[in-house]
Amino acid sequence: MLIVNGDLTLNGPTNSNHFINVYGNFIVFGNMTITGNVKLDASIYVMGKTKIYQSRVERAESGKGVVLLSKGTLDLSRINEFDNPSPTPNLKGYFYTDSSATIYAVGSYLYIEGGLFARGNGATAPDADVEGLVVNAFRGQVNGDNGEPGQFTPINDPLSSRLIVRYRPEVLIEQGTGLPFVNRLSLVVDRLEVK
């Protein structure tokens, strides 16, 4: 376990063929920023704000993925920029904020196998004037040159969305070794039916 008494910035390489691998459990008592090429297999607790931008984020080779719990706002933007949609998820993870979140997936491409939740505790979302979860996305392909968008081509196929979140509760269970236990009971609810 790594405990950071302040801010944590992970700057991965920007060369498209190289990644840093992030494994383990982290508690960050400040803000956290992730940029560059990163593969994640971690449980991360952030007491401040979390920002992931200008990144190429992929699932770790172990297949477990990431559980990121943030007390402050969550800002995901410019991730897997100008990549075109794929039928295979590129990130296995669960992202939670006790605050608000902005997901900017117009030029980005993010296919999350796991979950995404923003509680919206009264703080406005990053780059927005509302609280809760703010999503900016569209469905289609992006053709760009030199890191700049060129042409956006709309497509009606749901798998052509720039942001896809496929809910998978088992992501929390697989990454369970780094998640906290409450007294003697750890509980993950998948489906709740009241009759």
Phi and psi in degrees as GROMACS dihedral restraints (atoms count N, CA, C in turn):
[ dihedral_restraints ]
;  ai    aj    ak    al  type     phi  dphi    fc
    3     4     5     6     1  -110.0    20    10
    4     5     6     7     1   123.8    20    10
    6     7     8     9     1  -110.5    20    10
    7     8     9    10     1   122.4    20    10
    9    10    11    12     1  -110.1    20    10
   10    11    12    13     1   115.5    20    10
   12    13    14    15     1   -91.3    20    10
   13    14    15    16     1    66.5    20    10
   15    16    17    18     1   157.6    20    10
   16    17    18    19     1  -154.4    20    10
   18    19    20    21     1   -86.8    20    10
   19    20    21    22     1   151.3    20    10
   21    22    23    24     1  -126.7    20    10
   22    23    24    25     1   127.2    20    10
   24    25    26    27     1  -121.5    20    10
   25    26    27    28     1   123.5    20    10
   27    28    29    30     1  -107.1    20    10
   28    29    30    31     1   111.0    20    10
   30    31    32    33     1  -107.1    20    10
   31    32    33    34     1   100.6    20    10
   33    34    35    36     1   -79.1    20    10
   34    35    36    37     1   167.4    20    10
   36    37    38    39     1   -65.3    20    10
   37    38    39    40     1   155.6    20    10
   39    40    41    42     1  -101.7    20    10
   40    41    42    43     1    -7.4    20    10
   42    43    44    45     1   -67.8    20    10
   43    44    45    46     1   129.0    20    10
   45    46    47    48     1   -64.2    20    10
   46    47    48    49     1   -13.6    20    10
   48    49    50    51     1   -97.7    20    10
   49    50    51    52     1    -4.8    20    10
   51    52    53    54     1  -121.6    20    10
   52    53    54    55     1   140.4    20    10
   54    55    56    57     1  -133.1    20    10
   55    56    57    58     1   153.8    20    10
   57    58    59    60     1   -97.8    20    10
   58    59    60    61     1   143.3    20    10
   60    61    62    63     1  -101.9    20    10
   61    62    63    64     1   125.6    20    10
   63    64    65    66     1  -111.6    20    10
   64    65    66    67     1   114.0    20    10
   66    67    68    69     1  -122.9    20    10
   67    68    69    70     1   148.3    20    10
   69    70    71    72     1   113.7    20    10
   70    71    72    73     1  -167.6    20    10
   72    73    74    75     1  -114.3    20    10
   73    74    75    76     1   135.9    20    10
   75    76    77    78     1  -130.6    20    10
   76    77    78    79     1   139.2    20    10
   78    79    80    81     1  -122.4    20    10
   79    80    81    82     1   122.3    20    10
   81    82    83    84     1  -115.7    20    10
   82    83    84    85     1   116.7    20    10
   84    85    86    87     1   -84.4    20    10
   85    86    87    88     1    -2.8    20    10
   87    88    89    90     1  -116.8    20    10
   88    89    90    91     1  -140.5    20    10
   90    91    92    93     1   -96.9    20    10
   91    92    93    94     1   158.8    20    10
   93    94    95    96     1  -128.8    20    10
   94    95    96    97     1   136.7    20    10
   96    97    98    99     1  -130.2    20    10
   97    98    99   100     1   133.8    20    10
   99   100   101   102     1  -122.9    20    10
  100   101   102   103     1   127.1    20    10
  102   103   104   105     1  -134.6    20    10
  103   104   105   106     1   164.0    20    10
  105   106   107   108     1    81.9    20    10
  106   107   108   109     1  -165.9    20    10
  108   109   110   111     1   -90.4    20    10
  109   110   111   112     1   119.8    20    10
  111   112   113   114     1  -137.9    20    10
  112   113   114   115     1   135.6    20    10
  114   115   116   117     1  -111.6    20    10
  115   116   117   118     1   130.4    20    10
  117   118   119   120     1  -115.6    20    10
  118   119   120   121     1   132.8    20    10
  120   121   122   123     1  -143.4    20    10
  121   122   123   124     1    82.6    20    10
  123   124   125   126     1  -157.5    20    10
  124   125   126   127     1   157.1    20    10
  126   127   128   129     1  -108.9    20    10
  127   128   129   130     1   121.4    20    10
  129   130   131   132     1  -125.7    20    10
  130   131   132   133     1   125.8    20    10
  132   133   134   135     1  -112.3    20    10
  133   134   135   136     1   125.6    20    10
  135   136   137   138     1  -122.8    20    10
  136   137   138   139     1   121.1    20    10
  138   139   140   141     1   -80.1    20    10
  139   140   141   142     1   -19.2    20    10
  141   142   143   144     1  -106.6    20    10
  142   143   144   145     1  -143.9    20    10
  144   145   146   147     1   -86.6    20    10
  145   146   147   148     1   153.3    20    10
  147   148   149   150     1  -124.7    20    10
  148   149   150   151     1   130.6    20    10
  150   151   152   153     1  -132.8    20    10
  151   152   153   154     1   125.4    20    10
  153   154   155   156     1  -121.7    20    10
  154   155   156   157     1   113.8    20    10
  156   157   158   159     1  -149.6    20    10
  157   158   159   160     1   161.2    20    10
  159   160   161   162     1    45.3    20    10
  160   161   162   163     1    49.7    20    10
  162   163   164   165     1  -125.5    20    10
  163   164   165   166     1   156.8    20    10
  165   166   167   168     1  -118.1    20    10
  166   167   168   169     1   104.8    20    10
  168   169   170   171     1  -109.2    20    10
  169   170   171   172     1   129.2    20    10
  171   172   173   174     1  -132.8    20    10
  172   173   174   175     1   164.5    20    10
  174   175   176   177     1   -70.7    20    10
  175   176   177   178     1   148.4    20    10
  177   178   179   180     1   -70.6    20    10
  178   179   180   181     1   158.1    20    10
  180   181   182   183     1   -65.5    20    10
  181   182   183   184     1   -21.6    20    10
  183   184   185   186     1   -70.0    20    10
  184   185   186   187     1   -21.3    20    10
  186   187   188   189     1    86.4    20    10
  187   188   189   190     1    -3.6    20    10
  189   190   191   192     1   -76.3    20    10
  190   191   192   193     1   -42.4    20    10
  192   193   194   195     1    90.7    20    10
  193   194   195   196     1  -155.5    20    10
  195   196   197   198     1  -131.5    20    10
  196   197   198   199     1   143.9    20    10
  198   199   200   201     1  -118.6    20    10
  199   200   201   202     1   115.7    20    10
  201   202   203   204     1  -117.8    20    10
  202   203   204   205     1   117.2    20    10
  204   205   206   207     1  -115.9    20    10
  205   206   207   208     1   119.2    20    10
  207   208   209   210     1  -120.8    20    10
  208   209   210   211     1   132.0    20    10
  210   211   212   213     1   -75.2    20    10
  211   212   213   214     1   -39.1    20    10
  213   214   215   216     1   -90.5    20    10
  214   215   216   217     1  -170.3    20    10
  216   217   218   219     1   -64.6    20    10
  217   218   219   220     1   155.0    20    10
  219   220   221   222     1  -119.3    20    10
  220   221   222   223     1   128.1    20    10
  222   223   224   225     1  -129.1    20    10
  223   224   225   226     1   112.8    20    10
  225   226   227   228     1  -114.1    20    10
  226   227   228   229     1   116.9    20    10
  228   229   230   231     1  -152.5    20    10
  229   230   231   232     1   152.8    20    10
  231   232   233   234     1    54.1    20    10
  232   233   234   235     1    47.5    20    10
  234   235   236   237     1  -103.3    20    10
  235   236   237   238     1   131.7    20    10
  237   238   239   240     1    49.2    20    10
  238   239   240   241     1    48.2    20    10
  240   241   242   243     1   -58.0    20    10
  241   242   243   244     1   130.8    20    10
  243   244   245   246     1    64.3    20    10
  244   245   246   247     1    10.9    20    10
  246   247   248   249     1   -71.3    20    10
  247   248   249   250     1   149.4    20    10
  249   250   251   252     1   -97.4    20    10
  250   251   252   253     1   152.5    20    10
  252   253   254   255     1   -54.4    20    10
  253   254   255   256     1   147.0    20    10
  255   256   257   258     1  -131.4    20    10
  256   257   258   259     1   149.3    20    10
  258   259   260   261     1   -73.9    20    10
  259   260   261   262     1    -6.4    20    10
  261   262   263   264     1  -105.2    20    10
  262   263   264   265     1   130.2    20    10
  264   265   266   267     1   -58.8    20    10
  265   266   267   268     1   138.2    20    10
  267   268   269   270     1   -99.5    20    10
  268   269   270   271     1    -4.4    20    10
  270   271   272   273     1  -146.6    20    10
  271   272   273   274     1   125.8    20    10
  273   274   275   276     1  -104.5    20    10
  274   275   276   277     1   115.9    20    10
  276   277   278   279     1  -175.7    20    10
  277   278   279   280     1   167.6    20    10
  279   280   281   282     1  -128.0    20    10
  280   281   282   283     1   123.9    20    10
  282   283   284   285     1  -116.1    20    10
  283   284   285   286     1   123.3    20    10
  285   286   287   288     1  -131.4    20    10
  286   287   288   289     1   138.5    20    10
  288   289   290   291     1  -131.4    20    10
  289   290   291   292     1   138.5    20    10
  291   292   293   294     1   -75.1    20    10
  292   293   294   295     1   -11.5    20    10
  294   295   296   297     1  -108.3    20    10
  295   296   297   298     1  -135.5    20    10
  297   298   299   300     1  -114.0    20    10
  298   299   300   301     1   162.9    20    10
  300   301   302   303     1  -139.6    20    10
  301   302   303   304     1   146.8    20    10
  303   304   305   306     1  -122.2    20    10
  304   305   306   307     1   127.1    20    10
  306   307   308   309     1  -115.3    20    10
  307   308   309   310     1   113.3    20    10
  309   310   311   312     1  -104.3    20    10
  310   311   312   313     1   104.7    20    10
  312   313   314   315     1  -126.5    20    10
  313   314   315   316     1    47.4    20    10
  315   316   317   318     1   -90.5    20    10
  316   317   318   319     1   -59.0    20    10
  318   319   320   321     1   -85.2    20    10
  319   320   321   322     1   -20.3    20    10
  321   322   323   324     1   -78.6    20    10
  322   323   324   325     1   163.6    20    10
  324   325   326   327     1  -135.6    20    10
  325   326   327   328     1   119.9    20    10
  327   328   329   330     1  -139.5    20    10
  328   329   330   331     1   117.5    20    10
  330   331   332   333     1  -118.0    20    10
  331   332   333   334     1    99.4    20    10
  333   334   335   336     1   -94.3    20    10
  334   335   336   337     1   126.6    20    10
  336   337   338   339     1  -104.5    20    10
  337   338   339   340     1   101.2    20    10
  339   340   341   342     1   158.2    20    10
  340   341   342   343     1  -106.0    20    10
  342   343   344   345     1  -168.9    20    10
  343   344   345   346     1   164.8    20    10
  345   346   347   348     1  -147.9    20    10
  346   347   348   349     1   123.5    20    10
  348   349   350   351     1  -144.6    20    10
  349   350   351   352     1   134.8    20    10
  351   352   353   354     1  -126.2    20    10
  352   353   354   355     1   118.7    20    10
  354   355   356   357     1   -71.0    20    10
  355   356   357   358     1   -35.5    20    10
  357   358   359   360     1    70.1    20    10
  358   359   360   361     1    72.1    20    10
  360   361   362   363     1   -87.9    20    10
  361   362   363   364     1    18.3    20    10
  363   364   365   366     1   111.3    20    10
  364   365   366   367     1   -19.7    20    10
  366   367   368   369     1   -80.1    20    10
  367   368   369   370     1   142.5    20    10
  369   370   371   372     1   -74.8    20    10
  370   371   372   373     1   151.4    20    10
  372   373   374   375     1   -69.3    20    10
  373   374   375   376     1   151.9    20    10
  375   376   377   378     1   -56.1    20    10
  376   377   378   379     1   134.5    20    10
  378   379   380   381     1    58.4    20    10
  379   380   381   382     1    31.5    20    10
  381   382   383   384     1  -145.4    20    10
  382   383   384   385     1   170.0    20    10
  384   385   386   387     1  -117.8    20    10
  385   386   387   388     1    21.0    20    10
  387   388   389   390     1  -128.6    20    10
  388   389   390   391     1   163.5    20    10
  390   391   392   393     1  -104.2    20    10
  391   392   393   394     1   164.8    20    10
  393   394   395   396     1   103.0    20    10
  394   395   396   397     1  -145.7    20    10
  396   397   398   399     1  -104.0    20    10
  397   398   399   400     1   120.1    20    10
  399   400   401   402     1  -111.1    20    10
  400   401   402   403     1   122.5    20    10
  402   403   404   405     1  -119.4    20    10
  403   404   405   406     1   126.0    20    10
  405   406   407   408     1  -115.6    20    10
  406   407   408   409     1   111.0    20    10
  408   409   410   411     1  -155.6    20    10
  409   410   411   412     1   167.6    20    10
  411   412   413   414     1  -150.3    20    10
  412   413   414   415     1   173.9    20    10
  414   415   416   417     1  -112.6    20    10
  415   416   417   418     1   123.5    20    10
  417   418   419   420     1   153.7    20    10
  418   419   420   421     1  -165.7    20    10
  420   421   422   423     1  -113.3    20    10
  421   422   423   424     1   153.5    20    10
  423   424   425   426     1  -120.2    20    10
  424   425   426   427     1   128.9    20    10
  426   427   428   429     1  -116.6    20    10
  427   428   429   430     1   117.2    20    10
  429   430   431   432     1  -133.8    20    10
  430   431   432   433     1   161.2    20    10
  432   433   434   435     1  -127.8    20    10
  433   434   435   436     1   141.4    20    10
  435   436   437   438     1    54.3    20    10
  436   437   438   439     1    38.8    20    10
  438   439   440   441     1    76.1    20    10
  439   440   441   442     1     8.2    20    10
  441   442   443   444     1  -117.2    20    10
  442   443   444   445     1   143.5    20    10
  444   445   446   447     1   -68.4    20    10
  445   446   447   448     1   140.7    20    10
  447   448   449   450     1  -109.8    20    10
  448   449   450   451     1   -65.1    20    10
  450   451   452   453     1  -133.1    20    10
  451   452   453   454     1   131.1    20    10
  453   454   455   456     1  -102.8    20    10
  454   455   456   457     1   124.1    20    10
  456   457   458   459     1  -114.2    20    10
  457   458   459   460     1   109.8    20    10
  459   460   461   462     1   -67.9    20    10
  460   461   462   463     1   143.4    20    10
  462   463   464   465     1  -138.8    20    10
  463   464   465   466     1   141.5    20    10
  465   466   467   468     1   -83.9    20    10
  466   467   468   469     1   -10.6    20    10
  468   469   470   471     1   -67.4    20    10
  469   470   471   472     1   125.5    20    10
  471   472   473   474     1   -56.3    20    10
  472   473   474   475     1   -31.4    20    10
  474   475   476   477     1   -74.7    20    10
  475   476   477   478     1    -2.7    20    10
  477   478   479   480     1   -93.6    20    10
  478   479   480   481     1     8.0    20    10
  480   481   482   483     1   -67.0    20    10
  481   482   483   484     1   146.1    20    10
  483   484   485   486     1   -74.9    20    10
  484   485   486   487     1   -21.0    20    10
  486   487   488   489     1  -133.1    20    10
  487   488   489   490     1   122.1    20    10
  489   490   491   492     1  -128.8    20    10
  490   491   492   493     1   129.7    20    10
  492   493   494   495     1  -120.6    20    10
  493   494   495   496     1   111.3    20    10
  495   496   497   498     1  -100.8    20    10
  496   497   498   499     1   108.6    20    10
  498   499   500   501     1   -64.3    20    10
  499   500   501   502     1   123.1    20    10
  501   502   503   504     1  -138.6    20    10
  502   503   504   505     1    97.7    20    10
  504   505   506   507     1   -65.6    20    10
  505   506   507   508     1   -21.3    20    10
  507   508   509   510     1   -65.9    20    10
  508   509   510   511     1   -15.1    20    10
  510   511   512   513     1   -59.6    20    10
  511   512   513   514     1   -39.9    20    10
  513   514   515   516     1   -65.8    20    10
  514   515   516   517     1   -37.5    20    10
  516   517   518   519     1   -70.5    20    10
  517   518   519   520     1   -44.0    20    10
  519   520   521   522     1   -62.8    20    10
  520   521   522   523     1   -34.0    20    10
  522   523   524   525     1   -95.3    20    10
  523   524   525   526     1    15.6    20    10
  525   526   527   528     1   -60.3    20    10
  526   527   528   529     1   -25.1    20    10
  528   529   530   531     1   -63.7    20    10
  529   530   531   532     1   -25.1    20    10
  531   532   533   534     1   -97.9    20    10
  532   533   534   535     1    -1.9    20    10
  534   535   536   537     1   -90.4    20    10
  535   536   537   538     1   150.0    20    10
  537   538   539   540     1   -74.1    20    10
  538   539   540   541     1   154.3    20    10
  540   541   542   543     1  -109.7    20    10
  541   542   543   544     1   143.6    20    10
  543   544   545   546     1  -103.3    20    10
  544   545   546   547     1   111.0    20    10
  546   547   548   549     1    51.6    20    10
  547   548   549   550     1  -107.1    20    10
  549   550   551   552     1  -121.2    20    10
  550   551   552   553     1    14.1    20    10
  552   553   554   555     1  -130.3    20    10
  553   554   555   556     1   129.2    20    10
  555   556   557   558     1  -119.3    20    10
  556   557   558   559     1   125.7    20    10
  558   559   560   561     1  -132.2    20    10
  559   560   561   562     1   129.9    20    10
  561   562   563   564     1  -123.3    20    10
  562   563   564   565     1   118.8    20    10
  564   565   566   567     1   -96.1    20    10
  565   566   567   568     1   124.9    20    10
  567   568   569   570     1   -93.9    20    10
  568   569   570   571     1   -52.4    20    10
  570   571   572   573     1  -138.0    20    10
  571   572   573   574     1   131.6    20    10
  573   574   575   576     1  -120.4    20    10
  574   575   576   577     1   120.7    20    10
  576   577   578   579     1  -120.3    20    10
  577   578   579   580     1   131.1    20    10
  579   580   581   582     1  -112.7    20    10
  580   581   582   583     1   125.0    20    10
